[in-house]
Amino acid sequence: MSSQTTSMKLLSLTFPNWVPLNSSQTFTTPSNFTLLNPPHAKPLNLNLLRLHRTRTWATVDEQSATTPLLRQETQPNKEIEESVKVLKKAAKTRKVAKDEILSALSVIEKAKTDPSNFLETLGGSESPGRTWMLVFTSEKKLKGGRYFPITAVQRFDAAGKRIENGVYLGPIGALTFEGRFSWKDRILAFVFERVRIKVGPLNPLEIGLGQKDDREPSNKDRDPFFIWFYIDEEIAVARGRSGGTAFWCRCSRVTD
């Protein structure tokens, strides 16, 4: 595949159904109770004793009935942990089977992890933010997928609400898009304002995309967006507007 064809294909993938770059380019008891009846006490009412025992055993039965429920609540967390491990291994080795990755992505999508810390984890607390390398992208409804074959990196700046998508082709050059984003719940909507093209050793050429208005990007205004399902300090999982799901791993910032 020629570099030009590759660049055009990457350009179409950038909005916004990306996938990660090469791992080789990593930047990157029940208690026993004794009933006492002192000599001065009144005669023991056996009926009350029977009632007491009935109530006691009812309580034990209720506790026993709820125990399996507690186990069921903790089980999904274990499943998520195992799925995250699969993705982290895939990011480091690029040798995890595609079906294992798709299964892990499915578990994470359905988990509905609390997104309250997602934005800060994704974009840091100060500019220029954090960078993430695309590792794997899937088709709609997780019907297929693959490791992303070329170095593709995204930078998210939570403080400045800025986003940058970059595809890096080594000495051949680089293609990057930069713009602004908005965040609501777990949805990051964005618009690109300019594209930067760098060929070989030449200075980059920057072209405006006519998106300089002040409106806030929104997934309801046909802007591209990501729905984030999981973000920690090492990996992030999101679905793009086209319906494909991808996952990224943290990496060092790439410079032209």
N, C-alpha and C positions, 0 to 999 in steps of 0.2 A: 504493500500500500504506500502510495507517495505521501510526502509530508503535507502537500496541499490538501489531498483527499482526507488525510487524518485530521488536519486542522478544521476542515469544514464539518466533519463528523462530530468532532469535539464541541464545535460551536453549537450545533443543534442539541447536543446532550446537556449543555450548560444550563438550559432553561427547563426546569431545574432538576432534572432527573440524573444527577451525577453519580459517579462511583469512584472508589479509591484508587490510589496510585500504587506503583510497584513497591513491594515490601523491600526489595533490594535498594530502594531509594528512600528508606526510612530516615527521617530527620528526627531526623527525628526521635395408807397406811392408816389405814384407819387407825385411830387411837383407841386404847383399851381403857374403859372407864369402870371404876369400882363404885358401886352404889352403897353408901354407908347409911345405917339406920341406928343412930345413937339410942341408948336406953331410955332417955327422957323424951324421945320423939313420939309423935302420935303413930298409931298403927299405920302401916303402909297400905295405901289403896292400890290394889293390884290392877284395878281397871285403869287408873291413871298411868300406871307403869306400862300397861299394854299400849295405851294411847301414845305415851311418850316414845315407846320403842317403834311404834308404827310410823310416827312422824320422823324419827331419826333415820329409819331405813329409807323413807321416801326422799329425804334430803340426799342420802348417799346415792340413791338411784338416779336422782336428777343430775348430780354431779357426774356420775358415770356416763349419763346420756349426752352430756355436753362435751365430754373429753374428746370424742372423735371429731366434733365440730372444730375444736381448737386445732387439732392436727390438720384438718382440711384447710384451715386458714393459713397455716405456715407452709404447707406444701407448695403453693404457687411461688412463694418467695424463693424456695429452693430451685424451682424450675427456671426462674428468671436468672438466678445466679449461674446456673449451669449454661444457660444460653449466652450470657455475657462472656463466660469463659471461652465458649466456642468462637465467638466473634473476635475476641482478643488474640486467640491462637491463630485465627485466620489472618489477622492483620500482621502478625509477626512472621508467619511462615508462608502464607499464601498456598498452603497445602491441604487445608481443610476442604472436604468435598462440598460441592455446590449444594446438594440436598441437605446437608447438615446446617449450612449457613441459612438456607431458606427456612428450615424448621425453626432455627433459633430466632430469626427475624419475626416469624409468625407468633411465637410465644411472647416476644417483647412487645409487639404491636397490640396484642390482646390484654397485656398486663395493666395498661393505663397507669403507669408510674406517675407519682406526684410531680408536676412540672414546676413547682415553685422555685427551685434553684437552677432550672435549666439555662436560663439566659445568662446568668453570671458565669456558670460553668462553661458555657459555649463561648462567650465573648469576653470574659475577664471583667475586671473592675476598672480598668483604665485603658486608654488608647495606646497602641494601635490594636489592642485586642488579642485574640488567639487564632492560630492557624490549624487547619484540619485537612488531612490528606484523604481523598476518596479511595476506598478500598474495594468495594463491591456494590454493584447495582443490580436490581431485579426488575423483572417485567411486572406489569400490572397484575394484582392479586397473587403475587409471588409464584407465578407459573414458570418462571425460569430466571436465570441470572448469570452473572459472570464477574470475575475479577476485572477491574478496570485496568487496561493494558498500558496506559500512559500516565505520567505524573500530572495529577490534577489536584490543586490545593484551593481551599476556600479560607478566607479570613473573615472573622466576625468580630466587630468592635461594639461591645454592648454599651460602652460609655458614649460613643459618638453615633451609635445606630448606623454604622456603615458596614457594607459587605463588599467583598472582592472575590471574584472567581478567577482562577488562573489555570491555564494549561501550559506546561513547560516542556519544551522539546529539546532541551540541552543546547548544544551550540547552534542548532537551527534557528531557535528563537522562542518566543512566548506570546501567548494571547491572553489578555486579562480583561475582565469587565469589573467596573466599580460603580457602586451606587449606594442607596440608602435603604433601610428596612424599618419595619414596625413590628412590635411584638404584642400579642394578646393571647393569654393562656399558654398554649403550646404551639401557636401558629406564628411563624415568621414570614411575613409578606415583604416583597422587595421590588424595587425598580432599578434598573441599571441606567446610569447617567452618561457614562463614557466607556469607550473601549480603547485599550492600548495594545498596539501591535509592535512587536520587536522582531527584527530579522537579523540574524547573525550579530556582528559587532556594531551594527548601526544603532543610532539613537532611536528610542521608541517613537512611534507615530501615535498620537492621541486624537481620537475622533469623538465628538459629542454625539449623544443619541437623542437629543431633544427632550430630555426628561428633567428639566430644571425647575418645574413648578413646585409649589410648596405643599401640595397635597400629600397626605400620609398614605403610603402603600397599603393596600387592602386586598385580601383574598376574595372579597366580594366585588372588586373592580377589575376583575380579569388579570390582575397582577400575578406573577409567579409567586409561589409560596412553598414553604416546607411545614409539615406537621411533625413535630418532634415527639418521639416515643420514649427515648432513653438518652441521657447524657451523663457521663461521669468524667473523671479526669483523663481517661484514656480513649474512650470511644463514644460515638454519637450515632443515633439511628433516627432516620426521618423518612417520610414519604413526600414526594414531590407532587406538583399539581397534576401531572400526567398519570399518576397512580402508581408509579414505580417506587420501590423502597430502596434506600441505600444506607450504607454505614461508612463512617469515617474513623480515622484514628488521629490523635494529636501528633503534630509534627512541628519542626522549627519553621520559622518564617522563611519563605523563598524570596530572593532578590533577583531582579533581572540581570 
